[in-house]
Amino acid sequence: MSVAFGPDELRFRDEVRAFLDAHLSAELRRGAALTPGVFAEPDIARPWQAILEARGWLVYHWPVSAGGPGWSRVKRWIFEKECAEAGAPVLPGMGLKLVGPVLYSFGDEAQKAEHLPRLRSGEDFWAQGFSEPGSGSDLASLRTKAVRDGDDYVVTGQKIWTTQAQHANRLFALVRTDPDAKPQAGISFLLIDMASPGVAVRPILSASGDHELNEVFLDGVRVPVANRVGEEGQGWTIAKFLLENERGGSSFGPGLVADLRRLIEATGPLQGELATRAVRLSLEASALEMTELRTAIELDAGGPPARRSLITKLVASEIRQGIDELAVDAFGPAGLQLPVERPFYGSDMPPPIGPQAAQPAAARYLNSRAWTIFGGTSEIQLTLIAKAAVGL
C-alpha cells in the first residue's frame, strides 16, 4: 500500500512545522530533552499546554463534538511526528488522553461542563487511581471500597504507582461499590477531589532517584454521588475504554525515531557493536512508525483496527529500553552520572560530565525498565495478542 501524503496532508505538515518553529521555545525544548521520566514536569508542561490550547491543538485527538479540531488519524500521526522531531514536551496524559475521553463519552452534561474546560485550561491536574498493592495486572481484584451514604460515597483504600499525584488536584479512581457482585461487575468510576479530608499522598522514589510515582491513601473520603461517571457497576466497562486509549491512544514510533536520531547526534558516529545495535534499533523504530501510520491510513479509510495494532505497545517498550541502554553504553562513563538534583534543567544542577545529553542517560535507563510493566505488562500484552490475533 502507498503511504505517500497528499497535498492537504503536506500543507498540514508544513503548518505544524511553522507553528513549532514559532512557538516551541529553546527553554521548552531543553526542558523536554532533559526530562528523564515519561511526562514533562508541570513547569514545562503547563506553558506548552497553554500554547497548544490557544492554537486549538491541545485536544487534537478529541472529536469535534467534544471540542477537538476534527483531524483525521493521519493528521494526528503527522502532528505527533512533527512534535517528536522538534523535541516538544510530552504532556501528562492522565487528563487529556485518559479521563477527558471518558468524560465526553460517559459523563453527564454537568460533569462535562465542570471538568472538561478546567482540564483544558490546566486548572485541574489529574492523576489515575487504578493500581493497588496486589491489584495491578489483575485490576479486577481491586479492594478500595466505596460505601453509599446518602448523597455521598465513603471511600477507603489505597492506590499505588500513581503518576504525578504529587502535582494533582483531581483523581479518577476505580472503586468497589458492590462487594457481593462478580469482581468486574462491582466496580464504579469516581472523580475525587484531592483536597478532600482523608486523602494522603506518599512519594515513591524510583531507582533513578526521580519522584514520578506515589501511593495515594483514601481514609473515609467523602465523594459526592454526582462525581460517579456512568452507572454504579459500570466502572469496568469504562476502565476497558480508558485502557484502550492508554495503550494505543498515541503513536510510539515517531518519538522513538526522534530520540534515537538525537542520541546519535550527541554521541557522534558509533563503531562496532554499538553501531550494529543502533542500526537494528533504527530499523525497528522505523518499522513501528510505518506500522502505526499504515494503521492510521486504514482506519481513516473506514477499515477496522488491524490485528497488528495489538503489538505496538509491546514492541515500543522493547525499543524504548534498547535506546536507553544504548545511550548509557555509547556515552561511556559520562552516561553513568546520576545527579540527585532535579530537575536536570534546573539552575542548581551540577555541570554535566561530557555532553549535556549524557546527564539524564542513567536516569532514563533506570526509568525505562518500567515500560514493560506500566500500561499492561509485556506478559499481558502477549496474552492479548494470543487471544485476539492468534486465537489461542
Wavefront OBJ file of the C-alpha trace (Angstrom):
o trace
v 0.000 0.000 0.000
v 1.090 3.598 -0.607
v 1.821 5.863 2.361
v 2.601 8.981 0.313
v 0.986 12.119 1.733
v -1.412 14.107 -0.417
v -1.308 17.904 -0.922
v -3.625 18.590 2.027
v -1.516 16.481 4.391
v 1.705 18.102 3.170
v 0.203 21.577 3.729
v -0.818 20.495 7.212
v 2.675 19.149 7.943
v 4.193 22.471 6.879
v 1.678 24.350 9.033
v 2.636 22.272 12.075
v 6.342 22.799 11.414
v 5.892 26.567 11.124
v 3.887 26.606 14.358
v 6.538 24.627 16.222
v 9.318 26.859 14.884
v 7.447 29.922 16.102
v 6.142 28.753 19.475
v 8.327 25.942 20.806
v 10.950 27.930 22.685
v 14.514 26.859 23.343
v 13.634 26.662 27.056
v 10.800 24.220 26.405
v 12.954 22.134 24.076
v 15.736 21.983 26.649
v 13.307 21.030 29.408
v 11.911 18.221 27.296
v 15.379 16.990 26.319
v 16.427 16.784 29.969
v 13.269 15.092 31.260
v 14.164 11.552 32.418
v 10.606 10.352 33.011
v 7.675 9.710 30.727
v 5.954 13.081 31.132
v 7.184 16.648 31.430
v 7.078 18.291 34.841
v 4.377 20.972 35.357
v 6.757 23.923 34.949
v 7.481 22.689 31.424
v 4.137 21.064 30.635
v 1.813 23.909 31.625
v 3.328 26.582 29.337
v 3.286 24.178 26.389
v -0.284 23.137 27.182
v -1.358 26.793 27.194
v 0.324 27.383 23.828
v -1.411 24.390 22.264
v -4.776 25.319 23.767
v -4.512 28.857 22.402
v -3.907 27.415 18.927
v -6.793 24.948 19.293
v -4.499 21.938 19.046
v -4.319 20.752 22.650
v -7.020 18.080 22.385
v -6.153 17.120 18.815
v -7.316 13.555 19.419
v -10.804 14.623 20.625
v -13.774 14.691 18.224
v -15.300 17.980 17.113
v -18.340 17.296 19.296
v -16.088 17.409 22.364
v -14.099 20.460 21.267
v -11.361 18.838 19.203
v -10.197 20.013 15.766
v -11.613 17.018 13.914
v -8.320 15.819 12.461
v -8.015 12.544 10.642
v -5.894 9.855 12.244
v -3.196 10.520 9.671
v -3.088 14.192 10.643
v -2.817 13.177 14.296
v 0.137 10.981 13.327
v 1.746 13.862 11.407
v 1.290 16.189 14.388
v 2.857 13.671 16.775
v 5.697 13.061 14.320
v 6.496 16.758 13.966
v 6.278 17.375 17.728
v 8.653 14.477 18.347
v 11.133 15.694 15.738
v 11.019 19.224 17.160
v 11.591 17.987 20.719
v 8.303 19.189 22.215
v 7.469 18.268 25.834
v 5.318 15.174 26.310
v 2.264 16.373 28.183
v 0.867 14.275 31.036
v -1.806 12.087 29.506
v -3.866 11.257 32.585
v -6.228 14.147 31.965
v -6.026 14.882 28.259
v -5.892 11.327 26.910
v -7.486 9.249 29.648
v -10.145 10.903 31.795
v -11.019 13.514 29.150
v -12.305 10.925 26.637
v -14.069 9.112 29.497
v -15.888 12.308 30.443
v -17.052 13.233 26.961
v -18.021 9.592 26.246
v -19.645 8.551 29.540
v -20.079 11.708 31.630
v -23.315 13.597 32.079
v -23.728 17.177 30.896
v -22.939 18.638 34.326
v -19.695 16.639 34.564
v -18.631 17.694 31.080
v -19.370 21.354 31.794
v -17.493 21.295 35.106
v -14.424 19.258 34.258
v -13.560 19.493 30.564
v -12.866 23.259 30.441
v -10.741 23.098 33.602
v -8.834 20.132 32.228
v -8.021 22.023 29.042
v -7.067 25.249 30.839
v -4.705 23.402 33.172
v -6.668 24.427 36.274
v -7.194 20.741 37.008
v -4.299 18.289 37.022
v -5.489 14.680 37.053
v -3.960 11.514 38.451
v -5.083 7.940 37.767
v -6.141 5.769 40.707
v -6.299 2.252 39.290
v -3.468 0.021 40.535
v -3.374 -1.146 44.138
v -0.978 -3.294 46.149
v -1.740 -6.758 44.792
v -4.054 -5.420 42.065
v -2.053 -4.258 39.083
v -2.262 -6.555 36.105
v -5.209 -8.263 37.842
v -7.074 -4.981 38.136
v -10.455 -6.629 38.716
v -9.249 -7.751 42.148
v -9.054 -4.162 43.457
v -10.210 -3.681 47.045
v -10.679 0.063 47.518
v -14.299 0.256 48.661
v -16.928 2.946 48.259
v -19.926 2.657 50.579
v -23.026 4.685 49.728
v -24.059 7.118 52.490
v -26.892 9.338 51.323
v -25.635 11.622 48.570
v -22.020 10.572 49.112
v -19.777 7.565 48.812
v -17.346 6.962 51.662
v -14.138 5.714 50.028
v -11.460 3.742 51.875
v -8.437 2.061 50.342
v -5.032 2.559 48.770
v -3.782 3.245 45.250
v -0.183 2.808 44.135
v 2.145 3.740 41.255
v 0.063 6.904 40.862
v 1.964 9.003 38.339
v 2.464 12.674 39.271
v -0.117 12.523 42.049
v 2.052 14.975 43.983
v 1.002 17.628 41.459
v -2.634 16.566 41.068
v -5.729 18.221 42.469
v -8.058 15.602 40.961
v -8.036 11.808 40.961
v -10.115 9.470 38.825
v -10.388 6.109 40.525
v -11.870 2.673 40.242
v -13.608 1.626 43.453
v -15.631 -1.361 44.573
v -19.233 -0.359 45.198
v -20.695 -3.879 45.358
v -18.527 -6.385 47.230
v -21.003 -9.199 46.563
v -21.043 -8.922 42.778
v -18.635 -10.643 40.426
v -15.289 -8.787 40.501
v -15.764 -6.841 37.251
v -19.450 -6.140 37.927
v -18.955 -4.495 41.317
v -16.658 -1.656 40.228
v -17.556 2.011 39.713
v -15.671 5.050 38.380
v -15.348 8.073 40.681
v -13.903 11.575 40.363
v -12.202 12.586 43.629
v -11.069 15.990 44.839
v -7.520 15.512 46.143
v -8.103 18.255 48.718
v -10.812 16.171 50.418
v -10.211 15.192 54.053
v -8.740 11.701 54.249
v -6.623 11.885 51.076
v -2.882 11.452 51.633
v -0.074 11.153 49.086
v 3.253 9.460 49.830
v 6.112 9.599 47.310
v 7.733 6.562 45.718
v 11.260 7.354 44.560
v 12.411 5.316 41.594
v 15.783 3.613 41.335
v 16.959 6.693 39.444
v 16.007 8.991 42.308
v 13.120 10.549 40.407
v 9.812 11.333 42.074
v 7.224 10.479 39.448
v 5.219 7.810 41.285
v 3.228 7.854 44.501
v 0.998 5.960 46.874
v -2.412 7.511 47.496
v -4.271 6.665 50.703
v -8.041 7.174 50.947
v -9.288 7.095 54.531
v -13.027 7.640 54.744
v -13.027 10.149 51.887
v -16.476 11.515 51.106
v -17.168 11.728 47.381
v -20.482 13.061 46.064
v -22.535 10.540 44.136
v -22.693 13.251 41.459
v -18.974 12.532 40.890
v -19.650 8.990 39.733
v -19.167 8.651 35.978
v -21.691 6.308 34.413
v -23.898 3.964 36.353
v -22.937 2.150 39.512
v -21.158 -1.027 38.463
v -20.198 0.361 35.045
v -16.624 1.081 36.094
v -15.110 -1.974 34.425
v -16.606 -1.071 31.057
v -15.295 2.474 31.397
v -11.892 1.196 32.516
v -11.554 -1.007 29.427
v -12.354 2.006 27.233
v -9.764 4.072 29.086
v -7.066 1.400 28.939
v -7.511 1.106 25.185
v -6.661 4.820 24.981
v -3.688 4.373 27.326
v -2.211 1.501 25.302
v -2.983 2.807 21.844
v -4.044 6.445 22.094
v -0.821 7.835 20.618
v 1.850 6.748 18.194
v 5.065 5.467 19.765
v 7.222 5.258 16.646
v 7.833 8.961 15.937
v 9.188 9.630 19.416
v 11.462 6.591 19.317
v 12.832 7.500 15.884
v 13.496 11.080 17.010
v 15.127 10.023 20.286
v 17.488 7.649 18.515
v 18.418 10.348 15.990
v 19.208 12.809 18.780
v 21.273 10.186 20.582
v 23.452 9.611 17.515
v 23.820 13.357 17.051
v 25.016 13.684 20.661
v 27.447 10.759 20.622
v 28.785 11.099 17.101
v 29.218 8.090 14.782
v 29.165 4.807 16.653
v 31.524 1.950 15.928
v 31.468 -1.833 16.127
v 28.831 -3.498 18.246
v 27.296 -0.145 19.253
v 26.790 0.766 15.602
v 25.146 -2.600 14.960
v 22.724 -2.056 17.828
v 21.943 1.453 16.615
v 21.143 0.209 13.110
v 18.912 -2.544 14.463
v 17.034 -0.119 16.719
v 16.678 2.354 13.857
v 15.127 -0.297 11.630
v 12.808 -1.479 14.381
v 11.686 2.050 15.296
v 11.126 2.984 11.641
v 9.144 -0.222 11.067
v 6.976 0.549 14.092
v 6.477 4.109 12.873
v 5.323 2.905 9.460
v 3.114 0.243 11.033
v 1.326 2.899 13.070
v 0.950 5.163 10.036
v -0.366 2.290 7.938
v -2.946 1.524 10.617
v -3.987 5.193 10.744
v -4.494 5.235 6.955
v -6.632 2.100 7.117
v -8.779 3.485 9.936
v -9.301 6.750 8.047
v -10.483 4.667 5.093
v -13.154 3.108 7.298
v -11.432 -0.175 7.979
v -11.469 -1.968 11.347
v -8.431 -1.841 13.655
v -5.864 -4.250 12.233
v -4.631 -7.067 14.432
v -1.110 -5.721 14.011
v -2.072 -2.733 16.194
v -2.020 -5.070 19.197
v 1.772 -5.315 19.026
v 2.616 -1.610 19.163
v 2.877 -1.161 22.930
v 4.878 -4.360 23.354
v 7.322 -3.510 20.563
v 7.611 0.129 21.600
v 8.511 -0.862 25.168
v 11.354 -3.065 23.977
v 12.705 -0.418 21.582
v 12.485 2.220 24.318
v 14.582 0.100 26.633
v 17.016 -0.667 23.833
v 17.587 3.018 23.043
v 18.154 3.924 26.691
v 20.549 1.006 27.171
v 22.429 2.056 24.035
v 22.694 5.613 25.364
v 24.350 4.520 28.605
v 26.822 2.346 26.715
v 27.516 4.903 23.982
v 28.216 7.756 26.397
v 30.589 5.569 28.398
v 31.476 6.862 31.872
v 29.553 10.098 31.172
v 26.406 8.017 30.766
v 26.702 6.689 34.305
v 26.385 10.036 36.091
v 23.267 10.175 38.241
v 22.950 13.554 39.969
v 20.492 13.704 42.853
v 19.339 17.211 41.930
v 16.094 17.582 39.993
v 15.043 18.765 37.518
v 18.008 18.254 35.216
v 17.222 21.563 33.504
v 17.219 23.405 36.847
v 19.614 26.237 37.670
v 21.154 24.350 40.612
v 22.207 21.295 38.590
v 25.926 20.471 38.595
v 27.656 20.850 35.226
v 27.379 17.746 33.072
v 30.193 15.300 32.575
v 30.641 15.214 28.833
v 27.723 16.145 26.560
v 24.602 17.615 28.149
v 22.594 14.736 26.668
v 24.617 12.284 28.769
v 23.390 13.755 32.050
v 19.923 12.108 32.060
v 21.100 8.893 30.364
v 21.406 6.750 33.511
v 18.103 8.012 34.914
v 16.332 7.276 31.650
v 17.838 3.807 31.504
v 16.578 3.033 35.008
v 13.172 4.624 34.471
v 12.539 2.855 31.178
v 12.648 -0.521 32.948
v 9.030 0.302 33.794
v 7.945 0.451 30.149
v 7.403 -3.305 30.058
v 5.269 -3.017 33.195
v 3.028 0.067 33.044
v 0.021 0.231 30.738
v -0.169 -3.553 30.855
v 2.901 -5.723 31.364
v 4.554 -7.403 28.404
v 3.048 -10.680 29.600
v -0.414 -9.085 29.497
v 0.301 -7.725 26.013
v 1.356 -11.174 24.816
v -1.841 -12.658 26.223
v -3.926 -10.047 24.393
v -2.090 -10.825 21.163
v -2.519 -14.577 21.667
v -6.254 -14.258 22.235
v -7.215 -11.563 19.734
v -4.706 -12.072 16.925
v -3.751 -15.736 17.085
v -6.974 -17.118 18.516
v -5.392 -19.128 21.314
l 1 2 3 4 5 6 7 8 9 10 11 12 13 14 15 16 17 18 19 20 21 22 23 24 25 26 27 28 29 30 31 32 33 34 35 36 37 38 39 40 41 42 43 44 45 46 47 48 49 50 51 52 53 54 55 56 57 58 59 60 61 62 63 64 65 66 67 68 69 70 71 72 73 74 75 76 77 78 79 80 81 82 83 84 85 86 87 88 89 90 91 92 93 94 95 96 97 98 99 100 101 102 103 104 105 106 107 108 109 110 111 112 113 114 115 116 117 118 119 120 121 122 123 124 125 126 127 128 129 130 131 132 133 134 135 136 137 138 139 140 141 142 143 144 145 146 147 148 149 150 151 152 153 154 155 156 157 158 159 160 161 162 163 164 165 166 167 168 169 170 171 172 173 174 175 176 177 178 179 180 181 182 183 184 185 186 187 188 189 190 191 192 193 194 195 196 197 198 199 200 201 202 203 204 205 206 207 208 209 210 211 212 213 214 215 216 217 218 219 220 221 222 223 224 225 226 227 228 229 230 231 232 233 234 235 236 237 238 239 240 241 242 243 244 245 246 247 248 249 250 251 252 253 254 255 256 257 258 259 260 261 262 263 264 265 266 267 268 269 270 271 272 273 274 275 276 277 278 279 280 281 282 283 284 285 286 287 288 289 290 291 292 293 294 295 296 297 298 299 300 301 302 303 304 305 306 307 308 309 310 311 312 313 314 315 316 317 318 319 320 321 322 323 324 325 326 327 328 329 330 331 332 333 334 335 336 337 338 339 340 341 342 343 344 345 346 347 348 349 350 351 352 353 354 355 356 357 358 359 360 361 362 363 364 365 366 367 368 369 370 371 372 373 374 375 376 377 378 379 380 381 382 383 384 385 386 387 388 389 390 391 392
